[in-house]
Every structure is written in structure tokens, then in C-alpha cells.
Amino acid sequence: MSPVNKAQLQIHFCVVLWGFTAILGKLITLQALALVWWRVLLVTVVLLLVPKVWRGLRAMPWRLIAAYAGIGVLVSLHWLTFYGAIKLANASVGVTCMALGTVFLALIEPWIARRRFDPRELLLGIAVVPGVAMVVGGVPAEMRLGIAVGVLSAFLVAVFSSFNKRLVEHGDPLTVTCIELGAGTLFLTLIAPVLPHTGAIFPLPDSHDAILLLLLAMGCTLLPFALSLVALRHLSAFSSQLAINLEPVYAIVLAALLLGEQRELGILFYAGVAIILGAVLVYPLLSRRSEPLGQPELLGTAEAKGVAEVG
């Protein structure tokens, strides 16, 4: 098997693992705040055991560490709203909202990353509007707050991805991920007392939730991140983004198979999803580039992997 074909299989395996994040988020019984706090804490602790991370920290200027820490605050808010959307609605709604991250990125990145605006990207934003309207009309009324929270999460992932892209050349991916998730852990710890919650803020997970949290942190975060670091070295920006943009498709299929969510949602919802995903999957064709992908820092922190192209 050629290195490129092997890399394509690896990146699709990563995308399937990322698709499980929404499923696990629905199955874990902890509230969104506690779920996210335990996830970022577990990943940060594991990364701090890697000698390469400490070498990267020692070599990084304090100003750059502070910049990545600020991005980490946005990452933690993104994950908090992402899992909040899943708890308020369901996994299918949550990942559909995440597909909008590519749309927000197309509109936001030119200003943050200081590059020229491409009118084709505006067309992408316009194209998904009917799909969003159909998605809203295709869910029960009690799930619509989940859609609003999910759209906010997609906006946040576009903002922090754009800032990450500006700093992409300045740090080792594992070190950057450790700083961002470590800062996210600290930020959530500080703001937790003022956020709505019932019972203990960060309860100790029972055996069921503990196993699922470990799967989420190790199997759906660190494993695909490490594997993607290898795979993306052999893929073009176009082929990698096309594969990564399939994550919502995998997640919605998994939600139907494992959670039976198709019984909760109407045909209008899936028609809207088709329009949104169609636009997102066409996006790489509109902005096709052949250069290899650079350091994939964003893959370690984003749920919306469709916005992780960092060429």
C-alpha cells in the first residue's frame, strides 16, 4: 500500500473516531460543564507526561504561551457549548451545527488571519441558509435552544481556529494542545461557580461515566490526534479537508444506529442537513489547493474538524 493510500485510510479512521465524540457526549450522564472539565483535565495530564511537551514549553516565549492560553479559553467555551447543545437537543443536532463552523470560518478567517477575502466563501455562507432554516423547522420545539447553543459553538470554533492559524508556525502541535487545554481546564475551574449547575460542580464520575470519559479523552482525542499527525504529512490540503468534512455524516449515521435519533427528528431536518453538508463538502472544490497540510494543531482541539485545515 502506498503512503498516500495508507494516509487516506488513517485520516478516515480518525474522522470516524471524532464522530464518536458526540455519541459519547450523549451517553455520558454528567452535565456539560463537568464532562468538558474532566475531558480537558485528562488530556492535559496525559500530555504533561510527554517529555517533548516540556521541551516545547521551555523553548516557547511567555508571550506566545499567553496567546495560546487565550485561545484555550475559546476552545473550552466551544466544547462547553458543543456538549451543551447535545444535552439540550441530541447528538445529530449538535454535529449538524458544527458543520456550520466551515461557513463561519470562511467569513471570519480573512479578518483574523489577515488574508484576502474570497467571494466564493460568501457563496458558501449563503448556500447553507436554507439548510439551517429546514433544520430548525425539522426538530421539536424543545430542541431549538440546543440549535442556538450549537450555532454559538460553531462560531467559537471558527474564531479560535482562525487565531490558531495565525500562530501555526510558532509551536509544536502537542505543546500547543497541552497549553490550550490546560488553560481551558483552569478557566472552567474558575468560572464554574457562577455557571448554572445542579449538585456538585465537578462530581467524581461513576464507573459508567469514567469508562466513557477515558474513551472520549484517549480514543477520540489523543489517539486520532497522534494518528493524524502522521497521516496529514502525506495528504494535500484538499484531500484532507474533504475527508475531515465528512465527520458530521459519520456522526449522524452513528447517532441513528447507536441512539436511534432518527425517530426524534423529521424529514425536514435531514433535508436541511443534506443542504448544509452538500455546501460544506463542495467548499474544498471551490478553494482547492495542492500544497501539503502544515502542522495540524487544530485537530487536537476542534470538534468541528471541517474547520481544521491549516495549510
C-alpha positions as CSV (number, residue, x, y, z in Angstrom):
1,M,0.0,0.0,0.0
2,S,1.4,3.4,-1.0
3,P,2.0,6.0,1.8
4,V,-0.8,8.2,0.4
5,N,-3.4,5.4,0.3
6,K,-2.4,4.4,3.9
7,A,-2.7,8.0,5.0
8,Q,-6.2,8.3,3.5
9,L,-7.3,5.2,5.4
10,Q,-5.7,6.6,8.6
11,I,-7.4,10.0,8.3
12,H,-10.8,8.4,7.6
13,F,-10.3,6.3,10.7
14,C,-9.6,9.5,12.7
15,V,-12.7,11.1,11.3
16,V,-14.8,8.1,12.5
17,L,-13.3,8.3,16.0
18,W,-14.0,12.1,16.0
19,G,-17.6,11.2,15.0
20,F,-17.9,9.2,18.3
21,T,-17.3,12.4,20.4
22,A,-20.9,13.4,20.0
23,I,-22.2,9.9,20.7
24,L,-20.1,9.6,23.9
25,G,-21.2,13.1,24.9
26,K,-24.8,12.0,24.8
27,L,-24.2,8.7,26.7
28,I,-22.2,10.3,29.5
29,T,-24.6,11.3,32.2
30,L,-22.5,14.2,33.6
31,Q,-23.7,17.8,32.9
32,A,-21.9,19.5,30.1
33,L,-19.6,21.6,32.4
34,A,-18.4,18.5,34.3
35,L,-18.0,16.5,31.1
36,V,-15.8,19.1,29.5
37,W,-13.8,19.7,32.6
38,W,-12.9,16.1,33.1
39,R,-12.1,15.7,29.4
40,V,-9.7,18.6,29.2
41,L,-8.1,17.7,32.5
42,L,-7.5,14.1,31.5
43,V,-5.9,15.1,28.1
44,T,-3.8,17.8,29.7
45,V,-2.5,15.4,32.4
46,V,-1.5,12.8,29.8
47,L,0.2,15.4,27.6
48,L,2.2,16.6,30.6
49,L,3.7,13.1,30.9
50,V,5.3,13.5,27.4
51,P,8.9,14.9,27.6
52,K,8.5,16.5,24.2
53,V,5.8,18.8,25.6
54,W,8.1,20.0,28.4
55,R,10.9,20.7,26.0
56,G,8.4,22.7,23.8
57,L,7.2,24.7,26.9
58,R,10.8,25.6,27.9
59,A,11.6,26.8,24.4
60,M,8.4,28.9,24.0
61,P,8.3,32.6,24.9
62,W,5.9,33.6,27.6
63,R,4.1,36.0,25.3
64,L,3.3,33.1,22.9
65,I,2.3,30.8,25.8
66,A,-0.2,33.6,26.9
67,A,-1.5,33.8,23.3
68,Y,-2.2,30.0,23.2
69,A,-3.7,30.1,26.6
70,G,-6.1,32.8,25.5
71,I,-7.1,30.6,22.5
72,G,-7.5,27.7,25.0
73,V,-10.2,29.8,26.8
74,L,-12.1,29.9,23.5
75,V,-11.6,26.2,23.0
76,S,-13.1,25.4,26.4
77,L,-16.1,27.6,25.7
78,H,-16.5,25.8,22.3
79,W,-16.5,22.4,23.9
80,L,-18.8,23.6,26.7
81,T,-21.4,24.9,24.2
82,F,-20.9,21.8,21.9
83,Y,-21.8,19.4,24.7
84,G,-24.4,21.8,25.9
85,A,-26.1,21.6,22.5
86,I,-26.0,17.8,22.6
87,K,-27.5,17.7,26.1
88,L,-30.2,20.3,25.2
89,A,-31.1,18.5,21.9
90,N,-29.2,15.4,20.7
91,A,-26.0,14.3,19.0
92,S,-27.3,14.7,15.5
93,V,-28.4,18.3,16.1
94,G,-25.0,19.0,17.8
95,V,-22.9,17.8,14.9
96,T,-25.1,19.4,12.3
97,C,-24.5,22.8,14.0
98,M,-20.8,22.0,13.9
99,A,-20.9,21.7,10.2
100,L,-21.6,25.5,10.2
101,G,-18.1,26.0,11.5
102,T,-16.7,25.9,8.0
103,V,-19.2,28.6,7.0
104,F,-18.2,30.9,9.9
105,L,-14.6,30.2,9.2
106,A,-14.9,31.3,5.6
107,L,-16.4,34.6,6.7
108,I,-14.2,35.2,9.8
109,E,-10.8,34.0,8.9
110,P,-9.9,36.7,6.4
111,W,-10.1,39.3,9.1
112,I,-8.4,37.4,11.9
113,A,-5.8,35.5,9.8
114,R,-5.2,38.7,7.7
115,R,-5.7,37.2,4.3
116,R,-7.7,38.3,1.2
117,F,-11.4,37.7,1.3
118,D,-12.7,35.2,-1.4
119,P,-16.2,35.9,-2.7
120,R,-16.7,32.2,-3.2
121,E,-16.6,31.8,0.5
122,L,-19.5,34.2,0.9
123,L,-21.5,32.0,-1.5
124,L,-20.8,29.1,0.8
125,G,-22.4,31.1,3.7
126,I,-25.4,32.0,1.6
127,A,-25.9,28.4,0.3
128,V,-26.4,26.9,3.8
129,V,-29.1,29.4,4.9
130,P,-32.0,27.3,3.5
131,G,-30.5,24.3,5.1
132,V,-30.3,25.9,8.5
133,A,-34.0,27.0,8.2
134,M,-35.0,23.5,7.4
135,V,-33.0,22.0,10.3
136,V,-34.7,24.4,12.7
137,G,-38.1,23.5,11.3
138,G,-37.4,19.8,11.4
139,V,-36.7,19.5,15.1
140,P,-39.1,19.5,18.1
141,A,-39.6,23.0,19.7
142,E,-37.8,21.9,22.9
143,M,-34.6,21.2,20.9
144,R,-34.3,24.6,19.4
145,L,-32.4,26.1,22.3
146,G,-29.9,23.3,21.6
147,I,-29.6,24.6,18.0
148,A,-28.9,28.1,19.2
149,V,-26.2,26.9,21.6
150,G,-24.7,24.7,18.8
151,V,-24.5,27.6,16.4
152,L,-22.7,29.6,19.0
153,S,-20.3,26.7,19.4
154,A,-19.6,26.6,15.7
155,F,-18.9,30.4,15.7
156,L,-16.4,29.9,18.6
157,V,-14.6,27.1,16.8
158,A,-14.2,29.3,13.7
159,V,-12.8,32.2,15.9
160,F,-10.2,30.1,17.8
161,S,-9.3,28.2,14.6
162,S,-8.6,31.5,12.9
163,F,-6.3,32.7,15.7
164,N,-4.6,29.3,15.8
165,K,-3.9,29.6,12.1
166,R,-2.1,32.9,12.7
167,L,0.2,31.2,15.1
168,V,0.5,27.9,13.4
169,E,4.3,28.1,12.7
170,H,5.3,29.0,16.2
171,G,4.8,25.9,18.3
172,D,5.0,22.1,18.4
173,P,1.4,20.6,18.0
174,L,1.5,18.6,21.2
175,T,2.8,21.5,23.2
176,V,0.2,23.9,21.8
177,T,-2.6,21.4,22.5
178,C,-1.3,21.0,26.1
179,I,-1.2,24.8,26.7
180,E,-4.7,25.3,25.2
181,L,-6.4,22.5,27.1
182,G,-4.5,23.3,30.3
183,A,-5.7,26.9,30.1
184,G,-9.2,25.7,29.3
185,T,-9.1,23.5,32.4
186,L,-8.1,26.4,34.6
187,F,-10.6,28.7,33.0
188,L,-13.5,26.3,33.5
189,T,-12.4,25.7,37.1
190,L,-12.5,29.5,37.8
191,I,-15.9,30.2,36.2
192,A,-17.7,27.0,37.3
193,P,-19.1,28.5,40.5
194,V,-21.0,31.2,38.5
195,L,-22.4,28.9,35.8
196,P,-25.8,27.2,36.2
197,H,-25.4,23.7,37.6
198,T,-27.2,21.2,40.0
199,G,-25.4,19.3,42.7
200,A,-21.6,19.1,42.8
201,I,-19.8,21.3,40.2
202,F,-17.3,18.6,39.3
203,P,-18.7,15.3,40.6
204,L,-16.5,12.2,40.6
205,P,-17.7,10.1,37.7
206,D,-19.3,6.7,38.4
207,S,-17.8,3.6,36.7
208,H,-20.0,4.0,33.6
209,D,-19.1,7.7,33.0
210,A,-15.4,7.1,34.0
211,I,-15.0,4.5,31.2
212,L,-16.8,6.6,28.7
213,L,-14.7,9.7,29.7
214,L,-11.5,7.7,29.2
215,L,-12.7,6.6,25.8
216,L,-13.5,10.2,24.9
217,A,-10.2,11.6,26.1
218,M,-7.9,8.8,24.9
219,G,-9.7,7.1,22.0
220,C,-11.4,10.2,20.5
221,T,-8.9,12.9,21.3
222,L,-5.3,11.7,21.8
223,L,-5.3,8.7,19.5
224,P,-6.8,10.4,16.4
225,F,-4.6,13.5,17.1
226,A,-1.4,11.4,17.1
227,L,-2.5,9.4,14.1
228,S,-3.5,12.5,12.2
229,L,0.0,14.0,12.7
230,V,1.3,11.0,10.7
231,A,-1.4,10.9,8.1
232,L,-1.6,14.6,7.2
233,R,2.1,14.7,6.2
234,H,1.2,12.6,3.1
235,L,-2.1,14.3,2.1
236,S,-2.9,17.5,0.3
237,A,-5.0,20.2,1.9
238,F,-7.8,19.4,-0.5
239,S,-8.0,15.6,0.2
240,S,-7.5,16.0,3.9
241,Q,-10.2,18.7,4.2
242,L,-12.6,16.7,2.1
243,A,-12.2,13.7,4.4
244,I,-12.4,15.7,7.6
245,N,-15.6,17.4,6.4
246,L,-17.3,14.0,6.4
247,E,-17.3,13.9,10.2
248,P,-20.9,15.1,10.6
249,V,-22.0,12.4,8.2
250,Y,-20.3,9.7,10.2
251,A,-21.6,11.1,13.4
252,I,-25.2,11.4,12.2
253,V,-25.1,7.8,10.9
254,L,-23.6,6.6,14.2
255,A,-26.3,8.5,16.2
256,A,-29.0,6.8,14.2
257,L,-27.5,3.3,14.5
258,L,-26.5,3.6,18.2
259,L,-29.0,6.0,19.7
260,G,-32.0,5.7,17.4
261,E,-32.1,9.5,17.0
262,Q,-33.8,9.3,13.6
263,R,-37.1,8.7,15.5
264,E,-36.8,12.1,17.2
265,L,-36.2,14.1,14.0
266,G,-38.3,14.9,11.0
267,I,-37.6,14.6,7.3
268,L,-37.2,18.4,7.1
269,F,-34.2,18.1,9.5
270,Y,-32.4,15.6,7.2
271,A,-33.2,17.6,4.1
272,G,-31.6,20.6,5.8
273,V,-28.6,18.5,6.8
274,A,-28.2,17.4,3.2
275,I,-28.1,21.1,2.0
276,I,-25.6,22.1,4.7
277,L,-23.3,19.1,4.2
278,G,-23.5,19.5,0.5
279,A,-22.2,23.0,0.7
280,V,-19.5,22.1,3.2
281,L,-18.3,19.2,1.0
282,V,-18.2,21.4,-2.1
283,Y,-16.1,24.0,-0.3
284,P,-12.8,22.2,-0.9
285,L,-13.6,22.1,-4.6
286,L,-14.1,25.9,-4.6
287,S,-10.9,26.6,-2.7
288,R,-8.8,23.7,-3.9
289,R,-5.1,23.9,-3.0
290,S,-2.5,21.2,-3.8
291,E,0.1,22.1,-1.2
292,P,0.6,19.7,1.8
293,L,-1.0,20.5,5.1
294,G,1.1,22.2,7.7
295,Q,1.2,21.5,11.4
296,P,-2.3,20.3,12.4
297,E,-2.6,22.0,15.8
298,L,-6.3,22.5,15.4
299,L,-7.0,18.8,15.1
300,G,-6.2,18.4,18.8
301,T,-8.8,20.9,20.0
302,A,-11.6,21.2,17.5
303,E,-14.8,19.1,17.4
304,A,-15.6,20.7,14.1
305,K,-12.8,19.1,12.2
306,G,-14.1,20.5,9.0
307,V,-12.6,23.8,10.1
308,A,-9.2,22.3,10.8
309,E,-7.4,23.0,7.6
310,V,-4.3,24.8,8.4
311,G,-2.3,24.9,5.2
